Amino acid sequence: MTLKHHLQNHYNGFTNALTSFEMPAWISGLGMRVGLVGCIFVFGLLYLFQTGNTAAAGYQISNLEKSNAELSDEIRSLEVQVANYSSLVYVKERLPEFNMVAVASVKKLSPVSAVVALR
């Protein structure tokens, strides 16, 4: 037998096996088809539900990132405002409002001895 005949016999045997193969009745029955359609429907609904939740979470994250950026800008502007209010020029301008006057000269006191307090 030649190689060509040998391969043809194997191919014919394989095709005969496939065509003569019968599925059990429970696999090709109406109940199995209804069950498969039901499973596809349920998994489709679960997929849509999960996709909706993911989209909603992404929207919330986007809003939180936007508010985070706005708060960071506000913090920077408040830091600038604090620096302005802490400046010596601003404090000198507001001295009359607090009934304070600028110091003309500063006198330093030197301690009489090295001991400050006795027990």
DOSE-427412 format. One record per residue (C-alpha): residue number from 1; chain; z, y, x. Coordinates in Angstrom, 2 decimals. Example, Ala and Ser with C-alpha at 12.3 -4.5 7.8 and 13.67 -1.06 7.14 Angstrom:
<atoms>
<atom resi="1" chain="A" Z="7.80" Y="-4.50" X="12.30"/>
<atom resi="2" chain="A" Z="7.14" Y="-1.06" X="13.67"/>
</atoms>
This chain:
<atoms>
<atom resi="1" chain="A" Z="0.00" Y="0.00" X="0.00"/>
<atom resi="2" chain="A" Z="-0.95" Y="3.37" X="1.38"/>
<atom resi="3" chain="A" Z="1.27" Y="6.37" X="1.57"/>
<atom resi="4" chain="A" Z="-0.70" Y="8.10" X="-1.19"/>
<atom resi="5" chain="A" Z="-0.20" Y="5.17" X="-3.60"/>
<atom resi="6" chain="A" Z="3.43" Y="4.92" X="-2.64"/>
<atom resi="7" chain="A" Z="4.05" Y="8.61" X="-3.43"/>
<atom resi="8" chain="A" Z="2.10" Y="8.33" X="-6.71"/>
<atom resi="9" chain="A" Z="4.25" Y="5.38" X="-7.79"/>
<atom resi="10" chain="A" Z="7.46" Y="7.29" X="-7.02"/>
<atom resi="11" chain="A" Z="6.17" Y="10.38" X="-8.84"/>
<atom resi="12" chain="A" Z="5.12" Y="8.35" X="-11.89"/>
<atom resi="13" chain="A" Z="8.45" Y="6.58" X="-11.93"/>
<atom resi="14" chain="A" Z="10.30" Y="9.89" X="-11.75"/>
<atom resi="15" chain="A" Z="8.29" Y="11.46" X="-14.58"/>
<atom resi="16" chain="A" Z="8.74" Y="8.35" X="-16.74"/>
<atom resi="17" chain="A" Z="12.50" Y="8.50" X="-16.14"/>
<atom resi="18" chain="A" Z="12.61" Y="12.14" X="-17.19"/>
<atom resi="19" chain="A" Z="10.51" Y="11.67" X="-20.32"/>
<atom resi="20" chain="A" Z="12.38" Y="8.59" X="-21.42"/>
<atom resi="21" chain="A" Z="15.79" Y="10.16" X="-20.96"/>
<atom resi="22" chain="A" Z="17.44" Y="10.91" X="-24.27"/>
<atom resi="23" chain="A" Z="20.33" Y="13.28" X="-24.74"/>
<atom resi="24" chain="A" Z="23.29" Y="12.07" X="-26.76"/>
<atom resi="25" chain="A" Z="23.31" Y="13.24" X="-30.37"/>
<atom resi="26" chain="A" Z="26.44" Y="15.35" X="-29.97"/>
<atom resi="27" chain="A" Z="24.75" Y="17.46" X="-27.26"/>
<atom resi="28" chain="A" Z="21.61" Y="18.23" X="-29.24"/>
<atom resi="29" chain="A" Z="23.35" Y="18.48" X="-32.62"/>
<atom resi="30" chain="A" Z="23.95" Y="21.51" X="-34.81"/>
<atom resi="31" chain="A" Z="27.64" Y="21.72" X="-33.93"/>
<atom resi="32" chain="A" Z="26.89" Y="22.10" X="-30.22"/>
<atom resi="33" chain="A" Z="24.32" Y="24.82" X="-30.87"/>
<atom resi="34" chain="A" Z="26.72" Y="26.75" X="-33.11"/>
<atom resi="35" chain="A" Z="29.45" Y="26.37" X="-30.49"/>
<atom resi="36" chain="A" Z="27.20" Y="27.66" X="-27.71"/>
<atom resi="37" chain="A" Z="26.09" Y="30.64" X="-29.79"/>
<atom resi="38" chain="A" Z="29.75" Y="31.35" X="-30.64"/>
<atom resi="39" chain="A" Z="30.75" Y="31.19" X="-26.95"/>
<atom resi="40" chain="A" Z="27.90" Y="33.52" X="-25.99"/>
<atom resi="41" chain="A" Z="28.99" Y="35.95" X="-28.73"/>
<atom resi="42" chain="A" Z="32.65" Y="35.90" X="-27.68"/>
<atom resi="43" chain="A" Z="31.86" Y="36.36" X="-23.98"/>
<atom resi="44" chain="A" Z="29.45" Y="39.17" X="-24.86"/>
<atom resi="45" chain="A" Z="32.19" Y="40.97" X="-26.79"/>
<atom resi="46" chain="A" Z="34.63" Y="40.48" X="-23.92"/>
<atom resi="47" chain="A" Z="32.06" Y="41.90" X="-21.50"/>
<atom resi="48" chain="A" Z="31.51" Y="44.97" X="-23.68"/>
<atom resi="49" chain="A" Z="35.25" Y="45.50" X="-24.06"/>
<atom resi="50" chain="A" Z="35.82" Y="45.26" X="-20.30"/>
<atom resi="51" chain="A" Z="32.90" Y="47.60" X="-19.58"/>
<atom resi="52" chain="A" Z="34.31" Y="50.15" X="-22.02"/>
<atom resi="53" chain="A" Z="37.75" Y="49.98" X="-20.42"/>
<atom resi="54" chain="A" Z="36.25" Y="50.42" X="-16.96"/>
<atom resi="55" chain="A" Z="34.25" Y="53.46" X="-18.09"/>
<atom resi="56" chain="A" Z="37.34" Y="55.02" X="-19.69"/>
<atom resi="57" chain="A" Z="39.38" Y="54.43" X="-16.52"/>
<atom resi="58" chain="A" Z="36.62" Y="56.04" X="-14.44"/>
<atom resi="59" chain="A" Z="36.63" Y="59.07" X="-16.73"/>
<atom resi="60" chain="A" Z="40.41" Y="59.40" X="-16.39"/>
<atom resi="61" chain="A" Z="40.19" Y="59.12" X="-12.61"/>
<atom resi="62" chain="A" Z="37.53" Y="61.83" X="-12.56"/>
<atom resi="63" chain="A" Z="39.75" Y="64.14" X="-14.64"/>
<atom resi="64" chain="A" Z="42.75" Y="63.46" X="-12.40"/>
<atom resi="65" chain="A" Z="40.74" Y="64.19" X="-9.26"/>
<atom resi="66" chain="A" Z="39.54" Y="67.47" X="-10.79"/>
<atom resi="67" chain="A" Z="43.09" Y="68.52" X="-11.71"/>
<atom resi="68" chain="A" Z="44.26" Y="67.48" X="-8.23"/>
<atom resi="69" chain="A" Z="41.68" Y="69.80" X="-6.67"/>
<atom resi="70" chain="A" Z="42.70" Y="72.65" X="-8.99"/>
<atom resi="71" chain="A" Z="46.39" Y="72.17" X="-8.15"/>
<atom resi="72" chain="A" Z="45.60" Y="72.11" X="-4.42"/>
<atom resi="73" chain="A" Z="43.79" Y="75.45" X="-4.78"/>
<atom resi="74" chain="A" Z="46.74" Y="76.87" X="-6.70"/>
<atom resi="75" chain="A" Z="49.17" Y="75.67" X="-4.01"/>
<atom resi="76" chain="A" Z="47.07" Y="77.39" X="-1.32"/>
<atom resi="77" chain="A" Z="47.02" Y="80.65" X="-3.26"/>
<atom resi="78" chain="A" Z="50.79" Y="80.47" X="-3.81"/>
<atom resi="79" chain="A" Z="51.34" Y="79.85" X="-0.09"/>
<atom resi="80" chain="A" Z="49.29" Y="82.97" X="0.68"/>
<atom resi="81" chain="A" Z="51.32" Y="84.92" X="-1.88"/>
<atom resi="82" chain="A" Z="54.61" Y="83.72" X="-0.33"/>
<atom resi="83" chain="A" Z="53.38" Y="84.73" X="3.11"/>
<atom resi="84" chain="A" Z="52.46" Y="88.19" X="1.79"/>
<atom resi="85" chain="A" Z="55.87" Y="88.66" X="0.15"/>
<atom resi="86" chain="A" Z="57.61" Y="87.52" X="3.34"/>
<atom resi="87" chain="A" Z="55.79" Y="89.97" X="5.56"/>
<atom resi="88" chain="A" Z="57.74" Y="92.81" X="7.15"/>
<atom resi="89" chain="A" Z="55.35" Y="95.42" X="5.75"/>
<atom resi="90" chain="A" Z="56.01" Y="94.28" X="2.18"/>
<atom resi="91" chain="A" Z="59.78" Y="94.22" X="2.71"/>
<atom resi="92" chain="A" Z="59.72" Y="97.78" X="4.16"/>
<atom resi="93" chain="A" Z="57.72" Y="99.02" X="1.16"/>
<atom resi="94" chain="A" Z="60.28" Y="97.59" X="-1.26"/>
<atom resi="95" chain="A" Z="63.43" Y="98.86" X="0.48"/>
<atom resi="96" chain="A" Z="63.91" Y="101.85" X="-1.89"/>
<atom resi="97" chain="A" Z="63.76" Y="99.55" X="-4.94"/>
<atom resi="98" chain="A" Z="66.82" Y="97.68" X="-3.67"/>
<atom resi="99" chain="A" Z="68.69" Y="100.89" X="-2.69"/>
<atom resi="100" chain="A" Z="68.48" Y="99.98" X="0.98"/>
<atom resi="101" chain="A" Z="67.71" Y="102.15" X="3.97"/>
<atom resi="102" chain="A" Z="66.17" Y="101.34" X="7.31"/>
<atom resi="103" chain="A" Z="68.54" Y="100.98" X="10.25"/>
<atom resi="104" chain="A" Z="68.30" Y="103.79" X="12.78"/>
<atom resi="105" chain="A" Z="70.11" Y="102.13" X="15.68"/>
<atom resi="106" chain="A" Z="71.72" Y="98.76" X="16.24"/>
<atom resi="107" chain="A" Z="75.03" Y="98.47" X="18.04"/>
<atom resi="108" chain="A" Z="76.06" Y="95.16" X="19.53"/>
<atom resi="109" chain="A" Z="79.66" Y="94.08" X="19.85"/>
<atom resi="110" chain="A" Z="80.77" Y="92.10" X="22.81"/>
<atom resi="111" chain="A" Z="83.76" Y="89.78" X="22.52"/>
<atom resi="112" chain="A" Z="86.93" Y="90.72" X="24.33"/>
<atom resi="113" chain="A" Z="87.54" Y="87.21" X="25.55"/>
<atom resi="114" chain="A" Z="85.68" Y="83.91" X="25.47"/>
<atom resi="115" chain="A" Z="88.17" Y="82.49" X="22.96"/>
<atom resi="116" chain="A" Z="87.24" Y="83.36" X="19.41"/>
<atom resi="117" chain="A" Z="89.84" Y="81.42" X="17.44"/>
<atom resi="118" chain="A" Z="93.17" Y="79.87" X="18.32"/>
<atom resi="119" chain="A" Z="94.80" Y="76.88" X="16.74"/>
</atoms>
